[in-house]
Amino acid sequence: MTLRPSALVSFAAAVLAAAPSASGQIWMSRGADGSLHFTNVPANRRANARVIISTPDHRPPPGAPSQVITAPNLPTVGPEVRAQYDAARSDAARYSRYDAHIREAAQLYQIPEALIRAVIKQESDFNAWSVSSSGALGLMQMLPSTAQSMTVTDPFDPRQNVLGGTRYLRVLANTFNGDLVLTLAAYNAGSGAVIRYGAVPPYEETQHYVRQVLRYYYEYRAR
């Protein structure tokens, strides 16, 4: 299935060019009612916020192993995130918990629901508290810089993450004229690498990623 370009074509280049720099840090604060607040935008952190994640904002080098969610193993991930990650990992209901967000994002950005689900499945296995070794966060594993450019202030908020990740897919789909394979390759390796090679980059991780997401996509679409 080929993705249809939307009215967002005109802002695609501007969004990519205007992405603000990210600190690579996530702050957590607790509200008076006990609720937790997370943000990766320094200006949005509350007075009592403290750093719970401090990870580099970079992509894995070419030839790196396929992405593995490593939250429990990262020394820069605080105990709060680890606890949430472990709890979510044992909760089978997570596979349907975000249906409303996925439908909303699909309608807003004209991306097939099955594709959004496939990306989430490959990126985080529907665990909203996932953190990768490269610092990617949440359901759709957004790097802090990408999250900021897609107006995501709390990468661990499922709705923000799904909307931001899908918006980024839409930008990439517009950039690569609706080519599904190149869109997925760019989501993993970056649009610059895809443009440089004019195809899926010869990175083992990226090629594996594209195959896996396409497999999940066709499985979800068949349902």
C-alpha positions as CSV (number, residue, x, y, z in Angstrom):
1,M,0.0,0.0,0.0
2,T,1.4,3.4,-1.0
3,L,1.0,6.3,1.4
4,R,-0.8,9.3,0.1
5,P,0.9,12.7,0.5
6,S,-1.2,15.0,2.6
7,A,-1.6,18.8,2.9
8,L,1.5,18.7,5.1
9,V,3.9,18.5,2.2
10,S,4.6,22.2,2.3
11,F,5.9,22.2,5.9
12,A,8.0,19.0,5.7
13,A,11.3,20.6,4.8
14,A,10.7,23.5,7.3
15,V,10.0,21.1,10.1
16,L,13.2,19.1,9.4
17,A,15.3,22.2,9.0
18,A,13.9,24.0,12.1
19,A,14.3,21.2,14.6
20,P,15.5,22.7,17.9
21,S,18.4,21.2,19.7
22,A,17.6,18.7,22.5
23,S,19.3,18.3,25.9
24,G,19.1,14.5,25.8
25,Q,17.7,14.7,29.3
26,I,14.3,13.9,30.8
27,W,13.0,15.6,33.9
28,M,10.4,14.2,36.3
29,S,8.4,16.0,38.9
30,R,5.5,14.9,41.2
31,G,2.4,17.0,41.4
32,A,0.5,17.8,44.6
33,D,-2.0,15.0,43.8
34,G,0.9,12.5,43.4
35,S,0.8,12.4,39.6
36,L,4.1,12.3,37.7
37,H,5.1,14.8,35.1
38,F,7.8,14.2,32.5
39,T,9.3,16.5,30.0
40,N,12.4,16.7,27.7
41,V,12.0,20.5,27.2
42,P,14.1,22.5,29.7
43,A,11.7,25.4,29.7
44,N,8.8,23.1,30.7
45,R,10.4,21.5,33.7
46,R,8.9,22.3,37.0
47,A,10.7,23.8,40.0
48,N,11.0,20.5,41.8
49,A,11.9,18.5,38.7
50,R,15.0,16.2,38.7
51,V,16.8,14.4,35.9
52,I,15.8,10.8,35.6
53,I,17.3,10.0,32.2
54,S,20.4,11.4,30.6
55,T,21.2,9.8,27.4
56,P,23.1,10.8,24.2
57,D,21.0,11.9,21.3
58,H,22.5,10.0,18.5
59,R,21.7,7.2,16.0
60,P,23.4,3.8,16.3
61,P,26.4,3.5,14.0
62,P,26.0,1.6,10.7
63,G,26.1,-2.1,11.3
64,A,25.0,-1.9,14.9
65,P,22.8,-4.7,16.2
66,S,19.0,-4.5,15.6
67,Q,17.3,-2.2,18.0
68,V,16.7,-3.8,21.5
69,I,14.8,-2.1,24.2
70,T,17.3,-1.8,27.0
71,A,15.6,0.3,29.7
72,P,16.4,-2.1,32.6
73,N,20.1,-2.2,31.6
74,L,20.8,1.5,31.2
75,P,22.6,3.1,34.1
76,T,21.2,6.5,33.0
77,V,17.6,5.3,33.4
78,G,16.1,6.1,36.9
79,P,14.3,3.5,39.0
80,E,10.9,5.1,38.4
81,V,11.2,4.5,34.6
82,R,12.5,1.0,35.2
83,A,9.6,0.1,37.5
84,Q,7.1,1.4,35.0
85,Y,8.8,-0.4,32.2
86,D,8.8,-3.7,34.0
87,A,5.2,-3.3,35.0
88,A,4.1,-2.6,31.5
89,R,6.1,-5.5,30.1
90,S,4.0,-8.0,32.0
91,D,0.7,-6.3,31.1
92,A,-0.9,-7.9,28.0
93,A,-3.6,-5.2,27.8
94,R,-1.0,-2.8,26.5
95,Y,-1.5,-4.2,23.0
96,S,-5.0,-2.6,22.8
97,R,-4.6,0.2,25.3
98,Y,-3.5,2.8,22.7
99,D,-6.1,2.0,20.0
100,A,-7.8,5.4,20.4
101,H,-4.5,7.3,20.0
102,I,-3.6,5.2,17.0
103,R,-6.9,5.9,15.3
104,E,-6.6,9.6,16.1
105,A,-3.1,9.8,14.6
106,A,-4.1,7.8,11.5
107,Q,-7.0,10.1,10.7
108,L,-5.1,13.3,11.5
109,Y,-2.0,12.4,9.4
110,Q,-3.4,10.0,6.9
111,I,-1.2,7.1,7.8
112,P,-2.6,3.6,7.9
113,E,-3.4,2.3,11.4
114,A,-1.7,-0.9,10.5
115,L,1.5,0.9,9.8
116,I,1.5,2.8,13.0
117,R,0.9,-0.4,14.9
118,A,3.7,-2.1,13.1
119,V,6.2,0.7,13.9
120,I,5.1,0.6,17.6
121,K,5.4,-3.2,17.7
122,Q,8.9,-3.1,16.3
123,E,10.1,-0.1,18.2
124,S,8.8,-0.8,21.7
125,D,6.5,-3.8,21.7
126,F,3.8,-1.4,22.9
127,N,5.7,-0.6,26.1
128,A,5.3,3.2,26.6
129,W,8.2,3.3,29.0
130,S,10.8,1.9,26.6
131,V,14.2,3.6,26.4
132,S,16.8,2.5,23.8
133,S,20.6,2.6,24.1
134,S,20.6,5.5,21.7
135,G,18.3,7.5,23.9
136,A,15.0,7.0,21.9
137,L,11.9,7.1,24.1
138,G,8.4,5.8,24.4
139,L,6.1,3.8,22.1
140,M,7.5,5.0,18.8
141,Q,11.0,5.5,20.1
142,M,11.5,9.1,19.4
143,L,14.9,10.7,19.8
144,P,14.7,13.9,22.0
145,S,15.5,16.2,19.1
146,T,12.8,14.5,16.9
147,A,10.3,14.7,19.8
148,Q,10.9,18.4,20.2
149,S,10.6,19.1,16.4
150,M,7.3,17.2,16.5
151,T,6.0,19.2,19.5
152,V,6.2,16.3,21.9
153,T,7.0,17.6,25.4
154,D,6.5,14.4,27.2
155,P,7.8,11.4,25.2
156,F,6.4,9.0,27.8
157,D,2.9,10.3,27.3
158,P,1.3,7.7,25.0
159,R,-0.9,10.1,23.1
160,Q,1.9,12.7,22.5
161,N,4.3,10.0,21.5
162,V,1.9,8.3,19.0
163,L,0.8,11.6,17.5
164,G,4.4,12.9,17.3
165,G,5.8,9.7,15.9
166,T,3.0,9.5,13.3
167,R,3.5,13.1,12.4
168,Y,7.1,12.3,11.7
169,L,6.1,9.4,9.6
170,R,3.9,11.8,7.6
171,V,6.8,14.2,7.1
172,L,9.0,11.3,5.9
173,A,6.3,10.0,3.6
174,N,6.0,13.4,2.1
175,T,9.7,13.7,1.7
176,F,10.0,10.4,-0.1
177,N,6.8,10.8,-2.2
178,G,4.8,8.1,-0.4
179,D,7.4,5.4,-0.8
180,L,6.7,3.1,2.1
181,V,10.1,1.3,2.2
182,L,12.1,4.6,2.1
183,T,9.8,6.1,4.7
184,L,10.5,3.3,7.1
185,A,14.2,3.3,6.3
186,A,14.4,7.0,7.0
187,Y,12.5,6.6,10.3
188,N,15.2,4.2,11.4
189,A,18.4,5.6,9.8
190,G,17.4,9.2,9.2
191,S,16.3,10.9,6.0
192,G,19.9,12.1,5.3
193,A,21.1,8.5,5.0
194,V,18.3,7.5,2.6
195,I,18.9,10.6,0.5
196,R,22.6,9.9,0.4
197,Y,22.2,6.4,-0.8
198,G,19.1,6.9,-2.9
199,A,17.7,3.7,-1.4
200,V,17.6,1.8,1.9
201,P,21.0,2.4,3.4
202,P,23.3,-0.7,3.5
203,Y,23.0,-0.9,7.3
204,E,22.2,-4.3,8.7
205,E,20.0,-2.7,11.4
206,T,18.0,-0.6,9.0
207,Q,17.5,-3.4,6.5
208,H,16.3,-5.7,9.3
209,Y,14.1,-2.9,10.7
210,V,12.4,-2.4,7.3
211,R,11.7,-6.1,6.9
212,Q,10.3,-6.5,10.3
213,V,8.0,-3.4,10.2
214,L,6.7,-4.5,6.8
215,R,6.0,-8.0,8.1
216,Y,4.0,-6.6,11.0
217,Y,2.3,-4.1,8.7
218,Y,0.9,-6.8,6.5
219,E,-0.1,-8.9,9.5
220,Y,-2.0,-6.0,11.1
221,R,-3.5,-5.0,7.7
222,A,-4.8,-8.6,7.2
223,R,-6.7,-8.4,10.5
